[in-house]
């Protein structure tokens, strides 16, 4: 395998050159590697391509999901991921990091590098909404580096925790209904029903404040996204690459990203509408539902919509509705669409720019360029530097963590009996006695 793929140790040694080649071939990218100052053992690697940075800051929703997954290569480690979401709601990879182990220091470092790349490339730091599993290190890192951001729970993690704690289908159903409720009244009703079934579940919810996860109380804008499971969305990428040597793994990610950007550019060129297909479908569905509703005008910007679900106040200046659908999704809700049609306004003008085809094309407008084969690295770097690389170049060694060489042993629990197993008792169906079968039965009847 080392002859075919190259050795893991060589990839660690070549990491500084690889990072230099990334920034050389993809100007504006960030590629940083860190080693332990005492023994030069690998600690951290951070990579973010300029194409991803440009697309996120100029065309994606101000929403970042943080996730991680364990690597399966010889030296183990953890892959940390930060991703945005494009106008179609698909994952938009922003930054990758590999660390020797998942711990508080490494999470805080990763979030600080994320802040650095956004500050360097943005005149004004966007007010972000960040989704994660909200472990303490991530909470501390977000508070220190993004103090104005709204930090919410990943609902997939929280929902799994709730289900493990209370394995009751009715409670789980009510929990998810409460999480997706749009109004405070609807949320409170669901929580009261949970409390009637299980006071312990009610107390659990109080210990996980709804302002971090429930639509009705969350202060940020998640644009319909409730989970941060980026690793699941990139499962095919990770499964293919996670057992490879480090540089080859990062090259696998780069190639996947390069292909993704090109495919999204080509696909978007076939769209002829103003909004991306998913947003266009949302608006058309809203128009269909709103056609029979009654709209009452209070002034130039304030309206009341009477529908089968009740009466709702719509403010087209502030783009808000009592149902909170407009604020949460970034797209006009059915009540807002009814008002806009009554005023002969173009609904598309009242959608967030993240959902336009023009912005989608801008998100994928930049190119991720190939990195040369490693046989060319030394010559290319010498040409750029104008001199041969110093003999004192830092040689990065593999991390101390090492995967055991064989399959892990399992502890098996055996029942009592001869040989550690309970002896099977056989039964004769002819004479109803034990110790033999019907075919060997010799009992006279």
C-alpha positions in Angstrom: 0.0 0.0 0.0 2.9 2.4 0.7 4.3 1.7 -2.7 1.0 2.4 -4.4 -0.3 5.4 -2.2 2.8 6.6 -0.6 3.5 6.4 3.1 1.6 8.2 5.9 4.9 9.4 7.3 6.0 11.0 4.0 2.7 12.9 3.8 3.2 14.5 7.2 6.8 15.4 6.2 5.5 17.2 3.0 2.7 19.1 4.6 4.5 22.5 4.7 5.2 22.2 0.9 1.6 21.1 0.2 0.2 24.2 2.1 2.5 26.4 0.1 1.3 24.9 -3.2 -2.3 25.4 -2.2 -1.8 29.1 -1.7 0.3 29.3 -4.9 -2.2 27.6 -7.2 -5.3 29.0 -5.5 -4.4 32.6 -4.5 -6.4 33.9 -1.6 -6.8 30.5 0.0 -5.7 29.6 3.6 -3.6 26.6 4.2 -1.9 26.3 7.6 -0.1 23.5 9.4 1.0 23.4 13.0 3.3 21.0 14.9 4.3 20.5 18.5 7.3 22.8 19.2 8.9 20.2 21.4 9.1 17.3 19.0 7.6 18.6 15.7 4.8 16.0 15.9 1.7 17.0 13.8 -1.1 18.8 15.6 -3.3 20.8 13.2 -4.0 21.5 9.6 -6.5 24.1 8.3 -7.5 24.5 4.6 -10.0 26.8 3.1 -10.1 27.6 -0.6 -10.6 31.2 -2.0 -13.5 30.0 -4.2 -15.3 28.8 -1.0 -14.5 31.9 0.9 -15.7 34.2 -1.9 -18.9 32.2 -2.5 -19.8 32.1 1.2 -19.3 35.8 1.8 -20.9 37.1 -1.4 -23.7 34.8 -2.1 -24.5 32.2 0.7 -26.8 32.5 3.7 -25.1 33.9 6.8 -25.3 30.4 8.4 -22.5 28.1 9.4 -22.7 24.5 10.6 -19.9 23.0 12.6 -19.4 19.2 12.6 -16.7 16.6 13.0 -16.0 13.0 12.2 -13.3 10.5 13.3 -10.7 9.5 10.7 -9.8 5.8 10.1 -6.3 6.1 8.9 -3.1 4.8 10.5 -2.7 7.7 12.8 -6.4 8.4 13.5 -7.2 12.0 14.2 -10.4 14.1 13.7 -11.7 15.9 10.7 -13.5 19.2 11.6 -15.8 20.8 9.1 -17.4 24.3 8.7 -20.0 24.7 6.0 -22.5 27.2 4.7 -25.6 26.6 2.6 -26.3 27.8 -0.9 -29.6 29.1 -2.3 -30.9 25.6 -2.9 -30.2 24.6 0.6 -27.3 22.3 -0.3 -24.1 22.1 1.9 -21.5 24.6 0.8 -18.1 23.4 2.2 -16.2 26.4 3.7 -13.2 25.0 5.6 -11.6 21.7 6.5 -9.3 21.0 9.5 -7.5 17.9 10.7 -6.4 17.7 14.3 -4.5 15.0 16.2 -7.4 14.6 18.6 -10.8 16.2 19.4 -10.4 18.4 22.5 -11.3 21.9 23.8 -8.1 23.5 22.6 -8.5 22.2 19.0 -12.1 23.3 18.8 -11.3 26.8 20.0 -8.4 27.0 17.5 -10.6 25.9 14.6 -13.2 28.5 15.3 -10.6 31.2 15.7 -9.1 30.3 12.3 -12.6 30.5 10.9 -13.0 34.0 12.3 -9.6 35.0 10.8 -10.4 33.9 7.3 -13.8 35.8 7.4 -12.2 39.0 8.8 -9.4 39.0 6.2 -11.8 38.6 3.3 -14.8 40.7 4.5 -15.0 44.4 5.0 -17.8 43.9 7.5 -18.1 40.6 9.4 -21.6 39.2 8.6 -23.9 38.6 11.6 -23.9 34.8 11.6 -26.1 32.0 12.8 -24.0 29.1 13.9 -25.3 25.5 14.4 -23.5 22.8 16.4 -23.9 20.2 19.1 -23.1 23.0 21.5 -20.5 21.2 23.5 -18.7 23.5 26.0 -15.5 24.0 23.8 -17.6 25.1 20.8 -19.8 27.4 22.9 -16.7 29.0 24.4 -15.1 29.3 21.0 -18.1 30.9 19.4 -18.6 33.4 22.3 -14.9 34.4 22.1 -14.7 34.7 18.3 -18.2 35.5 17.1 -19.8 37.4 20.1 -22.7 38.8 18.0 -23.6 35.4 16.4 -26.7 33.4 17.3 -25.5 29.9 18.3 -28.1 27.2 18.1 -28.3 23.5 18.8 -28.1 21.0 15.9 -31.6 19.4 16.2 -30.3 16.1 15.0 -28.0 15.8 18.1 -30.6 17.2 20.5 -33.3 15.0 19.1 -31.2 11.9 19.4 -30.3 12.8 23.0 -34.0 13.3 23.9 -34.9 10.0 22.3 -32.2 8.1 24.2 -33.4 9.7 27.5 -37.1 9.1 26.9 -37.7 6.2 24.6 -41.4 7.1 24.1 -42.7 7.5 20.5 -45.4 10.0 21.6 -42.9 12.1 23.5 -40.5 12.2 20.6 -43.3 13.1 18.2 -44.4 16.0 20.5 -40.8 17.1 20.9 -40.3 17.5 17.2 -43.6 19.2 16.7 -42.6 21.7 19.4 -39.2 22.3 17.7 -40.9 23.1 14.4 -43.8 25.2 15.8 -43.7 28.7 14.4 -45.5 30.6 17.2 -44.9 30.7 21.0 -48.5 29.6 21.7 -48.2 26.5 19.5 -44.8 25.7 21.1 -46.2 26.1 24.7 -49.1 23.9 23.9 -46.8 21.0 22.8 -44.6 21.4 25.9 -47.6 21.2 28.2 -48.7 18.0 26.5 -45.1 16.6 27.1 -45.3 17.7 30.8 -48.6 15.8 31.2 -47.1 12.6 29.9 -43.7 12.9 31.6 -42.6 15.6 34.2 -39.1 14.4 33.7 -39.2 15.2 30.0 -40.6 18.6 30.8 -37.7 19.2 33.2 -35.2 18.1 30.5 -36.6 20.7 28.1 -36.3 23.4 30.7 -32.6 22.4 31.1 -32.1 22.8 27.4 -33.5 26.4 26.8 -35.8 26.6 23.8 -34.1 29.8 22.6 -31.2 27.6 21.4 -33.3 25.2 19.3 -37.0 25.9 19.0 -38.2 27.9 15.9 -40.7 29.9 18.0 -38.0 31.2 20.4 -34.7 31.1 18.4 -33.5 34.6 17.8 -31.3 33.9 14.7 -32.3 33.0 11.2 -31.8 29.4 10.2 -33.5 29.7 6.8 -35.2 26.3 7.4 -32.1 24.5 8.5 -32.2 22.8 11.9 -29.3 20.4 11.8 -25.5 20.7 11.5 -24.8 17.2 10.2 -22.4 18.2 7.6 -20.4 15.0 7.9 -23.6 13.0 6.9 -24.1 15.2 3.9 -20.5 14.6 2.8 -20.6 10.9 3.8 -19.5 9.7 0.3 -16.5 12.1 0.3 -15.4 11.1 3.8 -15.9 7.4 3.3 -13.7 7.4 0.3 -10.9 9.5 1.8 -10.8 9.0 5.5 -8.4 6.0 5.4 -5.9 7.7 3.0 -2.6 9.4 4.0 -3.3 13.0 5.0 -2.3 14.9 1.8 -4.1 12.3 -0.4 -7.2 12.8 1.7 -7.1 16.5 1.4 -6.5 16.2 -2.4 -9.5 13.9 -2.6 -11.6 16.7 -0.9 -10.2 19.3 -3.2 -11.0 17.3 -6.4 -14.6 16.7 -5.1 -15.0 20.4 -4.4 -13.6 21.3 -7.8 -16.0 19.0 -9.5 -18.9 20.3 -7.4 -18.3 23.9 -8.2 -18.1 23.2 -11.9 -21.3 21.1 -11.9 -23.2 23.7 -10.0 -22.1 26.4 -12.4 -23.2 24.4 -15.4 -26.5 23.4 -13.9 -27.4 26.9 -12.9 -26.8 28.1 -16.5 -29.9 26.1 -17.5 -32.2 28.0 -15.0 -34.3 30.7 -16.6 -36.3 32.0 -13.6 -35.5 34.6 -11.0 -35.3 32.2 -8.1 -33.6 28.9 -7.7 -36.0 25.9 -8.3 -36.6 25.1 -4.7 -37.5 28.7 -3.8 -39.6 29.1 -6.9 -41.6 26.0 -5.9 -42.1 27.4 -2.4 -43.5 30.7 -3.9 -45.8 28.8 -6.4 -47.2 26.7 -3.5 -47.8 29.8 -1.4 -49.6 31.5 -4.3 -51.9 28.5 -4.7 -52.8 28.4 -1.0 -53.3 32.2 -0.8 -55.6 32.6 -3.8 -58.8 32.3 -1.7 -57.8 34.4 1.3 -59.1 37.7 2.3 -56.8 40.7 2.6 -57.7 43.8 4.6 -55.5 46.9 4.3 -54.6 49.0 7.4 -52.1 51.4 5.7 -49.5 51.3 2.9 -47.4 48.6 4.7 -49.6 46.9 7.2 -52.3 44.4 6.3 -54.6 41.8 7.9 -55.0 38.4 6.2 -58.1 36.3 7.1 -57.5 32.7 6.3 -58.9 29.3 7.4 -56.3 29.2 10.2 -57.2 32.6 11.6 -56.2 36.2 11.1 -52.6 37.3 10.6 -50.9 40.7 10.6 -48.4 41.2 7.7 -45.9 44.1 7.5 -44.4 44.2 4.0 -41.9 47.0 5.0 -40.3 44.9 7.7 -41.0 41.6 5.9 -42.8 40.1 8.9 -45.9 38.1 9.6 -47.5 36.8 12.8 -47.0 33.2 11.6 -43.2 34.0 11.6 -42.8 32.0 8.4 -41.4 34.9 6.4 -38.7 35.7 9.0 -37.7 32.1 9.5 -37.5 31.0 5.9 -36.4 34.2 4.2 -39.2 33.6 1.7 -42.7 35.2 1.8 -45.2 33.0 3.6 -48.7 32.3 2.2 -50.1 35.3 4.1 -47.5 37.6 2.7 -48.0 36.3 -0.8 -51.7 37.1 -0.5 -50.9 40.7 0.5 -48.3 41.2 -2.3 -50.7 39.9 -4.9 -53.5 42.2 -3.6 -51.0 45.1 -4.0 -49.9 44.0 -7.4 -46.3 43.6 -6.2 -43.8 41.2 -7.6 -43.3 38.5 -5.0 -39.8 37.8 -6.2 -38.7 41.3 -5.1 -39.6 40.4 -1.5 -37.4 37.3 -1.2 -33.9 37.3 0.3 -31.1 37.7 -2.3 -29.7 34.3 -1.3 -32.5 32.6 -3.2 -31.9 34.2 -6.5 -30.3 32.4 -9.5 -27.8 35.3 -9.8 -26.5 34.8 -6.3 -26.4 31.0 -6.8 -24.2 31.5 -9.8 -22.0 34.0 -7.9 -21.6 31.4 -5.1 -20.0 29.0 -7.5 -18.4 31.6 -9.9 -14.8 31.0 -8.7 -12.7 28.1 -9.7 -10.8 25.7 -7.5 -7.6 25.0 -9.4 -5.6 21.7 -9.5 -2.5 21.3 -7.3 0.5 19.8 -9.2 1.8 16.3 -8.6 4.3 16.1 -5.7 7.2 15.3 -8.0 7.0 18.9 -9.2 6.7 20.6 -5.8 10.3 21.3 -5.1 11.1 22.8 -8.4 8.0 25.0 -8.4 8.7 26.3 -4.9 12.3 27.0 -5.7 11.2 29.0 -8.8 8.8 31.1 -6.7 11.3 31.6 -3.8 14.2 32.3 -6.2 16.5 30.0 -4.2 16.7 26.5 -3.0 14.7 25.5 0.0 16.6 25.8 3.3 18.1 22.6 4.7 16.7 23.7 8.0 13.1 23.3 6.7 10.8 22.0 9.5 10.1 18.3 9.1 6.7 17.4 10.6 6.5 14.0 12.2 3.4 11.9 12.5 1.2 12.5 15.6 1.6 10.3 18.7 -1.8 8.7 18.3 -1.5 5.4 16.4 -4.2 2.9 15.4 -3.7 -0.6 16.9 -2.3 -3.0 14.3 -5.0 -5.6 14.6 -8.8 -5.8 15.1 -9.8 -4.7 18.6 -10.5 -7.6 20.9 -14.0 -7.9 22.2 -15.1 -9.0 25.6 -17.8 -11.6 25.3 -20.1 -12.5 28.2 -20.8 -16.2 28.5 -23.6 -17.9 30.3 -22.8 -20.5 33.0 -22.5 -24.1 32.1 -20.0 -26.6 30.6 -17.6 -24.9 28.3 -19.0 -21.5 29.4 -22.3 -22.1 27.6 -25.7 -23.3 28.9 -26.3 -26.9 27.8 -29.2 -27.3 25.4 -32.0 -29.5 26.6 -33.6 -31.6 23.8 -37.1 -32.9 23.9 -38.7 -35.9 22.3 -42.1 -35.2 20.6 -43.0 -38.9 20.7 -42.8 -39.8 24.4 -42.6 -36.3 25.8 -39.3 -37.1 27.7 -36.0 -35.2 27.6 -32.6 -36.3 26.5 -33.3 -37.6 23.0 -35.1 -36.9 19.8 -38.1 -38.6 18.1 -35.9 -40.3 15.6 -33.8 -42.0 18.3 -36.7 -42.7 20.7 -36.7 -46.3 21.9 -39.5 -46.0 24.6 -42.3 -48.5 24.1 -45.7 -47.0 23.7 
